[in-house]
Amino acid sequence: MKFSRGLAALILTFLFQSQLSAEYLYKDEVIHNPSFSADVEKVGSELYQKTGIALRLLMIHELPDGMNTQQYQEKVLLELSGPTILLTFSELDMKVDILANDTSLYEYFDKKQVLSPVASQVQAVVMAVMYSKDWDHFKYMVNDYGGTILPLISGKAKPEQQLGMYSGSMFNGYMDIAEQIAASKGVVLENAAGDANKYSILLLKVLFYGFILYAIFRYIRIKFKAKKA
């Protein structure tokens, strides 16, 4: 059987496209969804073309033995060149982190805000009232909000819904970082999610406020019944 030039060209084209498709979704051991990969690639490619900064997403199953998230990211950064920011998620470890290969890159986005476990300011105040240890801790907790990954990824989900939750939360955070970098550089991303991110965070806020109101209602009802008895 002869190996035709056409078949060879087809294989080379496929391999070339596979390499391209893995450029910004640099590693994916979790999602394996072509549409998710395509969305990340579109945003990452446009961001790099307009700013010269490569924002890469790593979705791994588990961190290697003896490594924490930062150590793993440092190892990956050795494989890469140019201004690079890594957004990494480890499924079994339930760890999310961001690492840049140049400290100046942190000027273009707010790492603390992106990785905050709290979505809204009101939620931050409630959490501070409930869990702060002292005044300094209270002030820190009150100002620690705006998270676009952890509030989504920490929610309860059935096993069949987890992949959707992972992809949605990580893409939400990826878009948040990309849009902040673009804004800092004075450019506009045509492939930006725009209101999609805002709607997901709004949904989180509605659910949280609904829970708070329900808890208050239950508390008043129990008190009323106790007083009546």
Contacts in CASP RR format, 6 or more apart in sequence:
PFRMAT RR
TARGET T0000
AUTHOR 0000-0000-0000
METHOD contacts of the structure
MODEL  1
MKFSRGLAALILTFLFQSQLSAEYLYKDEVIHNPSFSADVEKVGSELYQK
TGIALRLLMIHELPDGMNTQQYQEKVLLELSGPTILLTFSELDMKVDILA
NDTSLYEYFDKKQVLSPVASQVQAVVMAVMYSKDWDHFKYMVNDYGGTIL
PLISGKAKPEQQLGMYSGSMFNGYMDIAEQIAASKGVVLENAAGDANKYS
ILLLKVLFYGFILYAIFRYIRIKFKAKKA
20 41 0 8 1.000
21 37 0 8 1.000
21 38 0 8 1.000
21 41 0 8 1.000
22 28 0 8 1.000
23 41 0 8 1.000
23 44 0 8 1.000
23 45 0 8 1.000
23 56 0 8 1.000
24 40 0 8 1.000
24 41 0 8 1.000
24 43 0 8 1.000
24 44 0 8 1.000
24 45 0 8 1.000
24 48 0 8 1.000
24 54 0 8 1.000
24 55 0 8 1.000
24 56 0 8 1.000
24 57 0 8 1.000
25 36 0 8 1.000
25 37 0 8 1.000
25 40 0 8 1.000
25 41 0 8 1.000
25 56 0 8 1.000
25 57 0 8 1.000
25 59 0 8 1.000
26 56 0 8 1.000
26 57 0 8 1.000
26 58 0 8 1.000
26 76 0 8 1.000
26 86 0 8 1.000
27 58 0 8 1.000
27 59 0 8 1.000
27 60 0 8 1.000
27 76 0 8 1.000
28 37 0 8 1.000
28 57 0 8 1.000
28 59 0 8 1.000
29 59 0 8 1.000
29 60 0 8 1.000
29 61 0 8 1.000
29 91 0 8 1.000
30 59 0 8 1.000
30 60 0 8 1.000
30 61 0 8 1.000
30 89 0 8 1.000
30 91 0 8 1.000
30 163 0 8 1.000
30 166 0 8 1.000
31 37 0 8 1.000
31 59 0 8 1.000
31 163 0 8 1.000
31 164 0 8 1.000
31 166 0 8 1.000
31 167 0 8 1.000
33 163 0 8 1.000
33 167 0 8 1.000
36 167 0 8 1.000
36 171 0 8 1.000
39 171 0 8 1.000
40 57 0 8 1.000
40 171 0 8 1.000
40 174 0 8 1.000
42 191 0 8 1.000
43 55 0 8 1.000
43 174 0 8 1.000
43 175 0 8 1.000
43 178 0 8 1.000
43 189 0 8 1.000
43 191 0 8 1.000
43 192 0 8 1.000
43 193 0 8 1.000
44 54 0 8 1.000
44 55 0 8 1.000
44 178 0 8 1.000
46 189 0 8 1.000
46 190 0 8 1.000
46 191 0 8 1.000
47 53 0 8 1.000
47 55 0 8 1.000
47 178 0 8 1.000
47 181 0 8 1.000
47 182 0 8 1.000
47 189 0 8 1.000
48 54 0 8 1.000
48 55 0 8 1.000
50 182 0 8 1.000
50 185 0 8 1.000
50 187 0 8 1.000
50 189 0 8 1.000
51 181 0 8 1.000
51 182 0 8 1.000
51 185 0 8 1.000
51 187 0 8 1.000
52 83 0 8 1.000
53 83 0 8 1.000
53 84 0 8 1.000
53 85 0 8 1.000
53 105 0 8 1.000
53 108 0 8 1.000
53 181 0 8 1.000
53 185 0 8 1.000
54 80 0 8 1.000
54 82 0 8 1.000
54 83 0 8 1.000
54 84 0 8 1.000
54 85 0 8 1.000
55 84 0 8 1.000
55 85 0 8 1.000
55 87 0 8 1.000
55 174 0 8 1.000
55 177 0 8 1.000
55 178 0 8 1.000
55 181 0 8 1.000
56 80 0 8 1.000
56 84 0 8 1.000
56 85 0 8 1.000
56 86 0 8 1.000
56 87 0 8 1.000
57 86 0 8 1.000
57 87 0 8 1.000
57 88 0 8 1.000
57 89 0 8 1.000
57 170 0 8 1.000
57 174 0 8 1.000
58 73 0 8 1.000
58 76 0 8 1.000
58 86 0 8 1.000
58 87 0 8 1.000
58 88 0 8 1.000
58 89 0 8 1.000
59 89 0 8 1.000
59 91 0 8 1.000
59 166 0 8 1.000
59 170 0 8 1.000
60 72 0 8 1.000
60 88 0 8 1.000
60 89 0 8 1.000
60 90 0 8 1.000
60 91 0 8 1.000
61 90 0 8 1.000
61 91 0 8 1.000
61 92 0 8 1.000
62 90 0 8 1.000
62 91 0 8 1.000
62 92 0 8 1.000
62 93 0 8 1.000
63 69 0 8 1.000
63 72 0 8 1.000
63 90 0 8 1.000
63 93 0 8 1.000
63 95 0 8 1.000
64 72 0 8 1.000
67 75 0 8 1.000
68 95 0 8 1.000
69 88 0 8 1.000
69 90 0 8 1.000
69 93 0 8 1.000
69 95 0 8 1.000
69 96 0 8 1.000
69 97 0 8 1.000
70 97 0 8 1.000
70 99 0 8 1.000
72 88 0 8 1.000
72 90 0 8 1.000
73 86 0 8 1.000
73 88 0 8 1.000
73 97 0 8 1.000
73 99 0 8 1.000
74 99 0 8 1.000
76 86 0 8 1.000
76 88 0 8 1.000
77 84 0 8 1.000
77 86 0 8 1.000
77 99 0 8 1.000
77 101 0 8 1.000
80 101 0 8 1.000
82 101 0 8 1.000
83 100 0 8 1.000
83 101 0 8 1.000
83 102 0 8 1.000
83 105 0 8 1.000
84 100 0 8 1.000
84 101 0 8 1.000
85 98 0 8 1.000
85 99 0 8 1.000
85 100 0 8 1.000
85 101 0 8 1.000
85 105 0 8 1.000
85 109 0 8 1.000
85 177 0 8 1.000
85 181 0 8 1.000
86 98 0 8 1.000
86 99 0 8 1.000
86 100 0 8 1.000
87 96 0 8 1.000
87 97 0 8 1.000
87 98 0 8 1.000
87 170 0 8 1.000
87 173 0 8 1.000
87 174 0 8 1.000
87 177 0 8 1.000
88 95 0 8 1.000
88 96 0 8 1.000
88 97 0 8 1.000
88 98 0 8 1.000
88 99 0 8 1.000
89 95 0 8 1.000
89 96 0 8 1.000
89 153 0 8 1.000
89 166 0 8 1.000
89 170 0 8 1.000
90 96 0 8 1.000
91 166 0 8 1.000
94 153 0 8 1.000
96 115 0 8 1.000
96 149 0 8 1.000
96 150 0 8 1.000
96 153 0 8 1.000
96 170 0 8 1.000
97 115 0 8 1.000
98 111 0 8 1.000
98 114 0 8 1.000
98 115 0 8 1.000
98 177 0 8 1.000
100 106 0 8 1.000
107 184 0 8 1.000
108 180 0 8 1.000
108 181 0 8 1.000
108 184 0 8 1.000
108 185 0 8 1.000
109 176 0 8 1.000
109 177 0 8 1.000
109 180 0 8 1.000
109 181 0 8 1.000
109 184 0 8 1.000
110 180 0 8 1.000
112 144 0 8 1.000
113 145 0 8 1.000
113 146 0 8 1.000
113 147 0 8 1.000
114 147 0 8 1.000
114 148 0 8 1.000
114 149 0 8 1.000
114 173 0 8 1.000
114 176 0 8 1.000
114 177 0 8 1.000
114 180 0 8 1.000
115 147 0 8 1.000
115 149 0 8 1.000
115 150 0 8 1.000
116 144 0 8 1.000
116 145 0 8 1.000
116 146 0 8 1.000
116 147 0 8 1.000
116 150 0 8 1.000
116 151 0 8 1.000
117 144 0 8 1.000
117 147 0 8 1.000
117 150 0 8 1.000
117 151 0 8 1.000
117 154 0 8 1.000
118 124 0 8 1.000
118 127 0 8 1.000
118 144 0 8 1.000
118 145 0 8 1.000
118 146 0 8 1.000
118 147 0 8 1.000
118 151 0 8 1.000
119 145 0 8 1.000
119 146 0 8 1.000
119 147 0 8 1.000
119 148 0 8 1.000
119 151 0 8 1.000
119 201 0 8 1.000
119 204 0 8 1.000
119 205 0 8 1.000
119 208 0 8 1.000
120 145 0 8 1.000
120 146 0 8 1.000
120 201 0 8 1.000
120 204 0 8 1.000
120 205 0 8 1.000
120 208 0 8 1.000
121 142 0 8 1.000
121 145 0 8 1.000
121 146 0 8 1.000
122 205 0 8 1.000
122 209 0 8 1.000
123 145 0 8 1.000
123 205 0 8 1.000
123 208 0 8 1.000
124 141 0 8 1.000
124 142 0 8 1.000
124 143 0 8 1.000
124 144 0 8 1.000
124 145 0 8 1.000
125 142 0 8 1.000
126 212 0 8 1.000
127 141 0 8 1.000
128 137 0 8 1.000
128 138 0 8 1.000
128 141 0 8 1.000
128 142 0 8 1.000
129 138 0 8 1.000
131 141 0 8 1.000
132 138 0 8 1.000
132 141 0 8 1.000
146 201 0 8 1.000
147 176 0 8 1.000
147 201 0 8 1.000
148 172 0 8 1.000
148 173 0 8 1.000
148 175 0 8 1.000
148 176 0 8 1.000
148 197 0 8 1.000
148 201 0 8 1.000
149 169 0 8 1.000
149 170 0 8 1.000
149 172 0 8 1.000
149 173 0 8 1.000
149 176 0 8 1.000
150 169 0 8 1.000
151 201 0 8 1.000
151 204 0 8 1.000
152 165 0 8 1.000
152 168 0 8 1.000
152 169 0 8 1.000
152 172 0 8 1.000
152 200 0 8 1.000
152 204 0 8 1.000
153 165 0 8 1.000
153 166 0 8 1.000
153 169 0 8 1.000
153 170 0 8 1.000
155 165 0 8 1.000
157 164 0 8 1.000
157 165 0 8 1.000
168 200 0 8 1.000
171 193 0 8 1.000
172 193 0 8 1.000
172 197 0 8 1.000
172 200 0 8 1.000
172 201 0 8 1.000
173 197 0 8 1.000
175 192 0 8 1.000
175 193 0 8 1.000
175 194 0 8 1.000
175 196 0 8 1.000
175 197 0 8 1.000
176 197 0 8 1.000
178 189 0 8 1.000
178 192 0 8 1.000
179 189 0 8 1.000
179 192 0 8 1.000
179 193 0 8 1.000
179 194 0 8 1.000
179 197 0 8 1.000
182 188 0 8 1.000
182 189 0 8 1.000
182 192 0 8 1.000
END
